[in-house]
Amino acid sequence: MGLKIFMDGQLIEEDQAKVSVFDHGLLYGDGVFEGIRSYNCLVFRLGAHVDRLYRSAEGIRLEIPMTKEEMRMRTIETLKANNIADGYVRTIITRGVGDLGLDPLKCAKPSIIIIAHKISLYPDEFYEKGLKIITAKTRRNSSFALPPTIKSLNYLNNILAKIEATDAGTEEALMLNVEGYVSECTGDNVFMIKNGKLITPLIESGALEGITRRAVMDIAEIKGMKVEEIMMRPEDILSADELFLTGTAAQIVPVIELDGNKIGRGNVGEMTKNLIEDFRVLTKTDGEKYAL
Ligand SMILES: Cc1ncc(COP(=O)(O)O)c(C=O)c1O
């Protein structure tokens, strides 16, 4: 038996969950989404994910036909219906069915889709040995074109950079904004540690307001670490003691090399290891609980 998918008000079988070829989510990437994780029946920072989903929707003037409270409830309902304690939820809001023209006003009603799946974990090696990454030639979208704070269904900017990463035999690629400052990676935020300080690019540099990013900053502040958001230059990274990426799926992944240059001593840093451990602890308490 396949998964049960929440789609437009009801849970349906996976093979029945289909979108129209006239949905503007498909035709134009017109829509928004979220990636959410549950840990042992605790949905990590669900409220923050739902808030970001609605902010993204507002950013493209899409009104989600559901309250935030119901969205949280439906997320949990979908996890429960699939008997998932540890999983990954993909919530998708498409503009809905329209004609072949661009006009979103001609789309009848946004579609709400929630997919709850077992999480496919990254190999342990990523965390134990750290990643080697490259800087992509593809620049992050300008905020004047498509603000990176909007988690839209149009991820081609990130995909182009991801292709560069794959071509280079790496897992991730660092993206700079059009001015040449560091923004983020294709699907993760980026952090460096220098002289005991935690430093990350400002959201204004073209980064998504990552839920994991915020959580790591919260942890660091509680530990008494100094946290700074800056306009980060690529050369700042080369002088970092430690480097790591954050994201819902990846959590915290150490990076040991950028464009062939070693970061720090070229191995996984102690402070990064500590943050990984603290984050693991946080996922046991910080979320919305459900029972199976
Ligand atoms: C472009 C981009 N940056 C950063 C992130 C990390 O954000 P979060 O920690 O909320 O998953 C993601 C993943 O959602 C992403 O797609």
The ligand as an SDF file (V2000), in Angstrom:
LIG
                    3D

 16 16  0  0  0  0  0  0  0  0999 V2000
   17.6270   27.5240   -0.4650 C   0  0  0  0  0  0  0  0  0  0  0  0
   17.5540   26.9880    0.9150 C   0  0  0  0  0  0  0  0  0  0  0  0
   18.2900   27.5580    1.8710 N   0  0  0  0  0  0  0  0  0  0  0  0
   18.2610   27.1130    3.1370 C   0  0  0  0  0  0  0  0  0  0  0  0
   17.4820   26.0350    3.5090 C   0  0  0  0  0  0  0  0  0  0  0  0
   17.4550   25.5670    4.9310 C   0  0  0  0  0  0  0  0  0  0  0  0
   16.2670   25.9550    5.5610 O   0  0  0  0  0  0  0  0  0  0  0  0
   15.6120   25.0610    6.7200 P   0  0  0  0  0  0  0  0  0  0  0  0
   16.6100   24.9980    7.8130 O   0  0  0  0  0  0  0  0  0  0  0  0
   14.3920   25.8120    7.0970 O   0  0  0  0  0  0  0  0  0  0  0  0
   15.3220   23.7370    6.1350 O   0  0  0  0  0  0  0  0  0  0  0  0
   16.6870   25.4130    2.5260 C   0  0  0  0  0  0  0  0  0  0  0  0
   15.8300   24.2720    2.8630 C   0  0  0  0  0  0  0  0  0  0  0  0
   14.7100   24.4290    3.2500 O   0  0  0  0  0  0  0  0  0  0  0  0
   16.7190   25.9070    1.2110 C   0  0  0  0  0  0  0  0  0  0  0  0
   15.9700   25.3420    0.2560 O   0  0  0  0  0  0  0  0  0  0  0  0
  1  2  1  0
  2  3  1  0
  2 15  2  0
  3  4  2  0
  4  5  1  0
  5  6  1  0
  5 12  2  0
  6  7  1  0
  7  8  1  0
  8  9  2  0
  8 10  1  0
  8 11  1  0
 12 13  1  0
 12 15  1  0
 13 14  2  0
 15 16  1  0
M  END
$$$$
